[in-house]
Amino acid sequence: METAGFIIVLGCKKCGKCDGVCETGALTHVDGIAMVDHEKCNLCMQCVKVCPNKALVYLD
């Protein structure tokens, strides 16, 4: 279970809209599915903002 203050991936549809928006390199793809490295993530929320499927979710 993830804790508050993290971005999690739920039901990524592999659309690629989030490619390249992460300024810290925390967002990568494994087999087309978005993955977040929480040690690199600065919570800029750019990936959350561009995801048309609402697959990237911030837990507050």
PyMOL commands that set and color helices and strands:
alter all, ss='L'
color gray80, all
select helices_A, chain A and resi 46-50
alter helices_A, ss='H'
color red, helices_A
select strands_A, chain A and resi 7-9+27-30+33-36+56-58
alter strands_A, ss='S'
color yellow, strands_A
deselect
rebuild
show_as cartoon
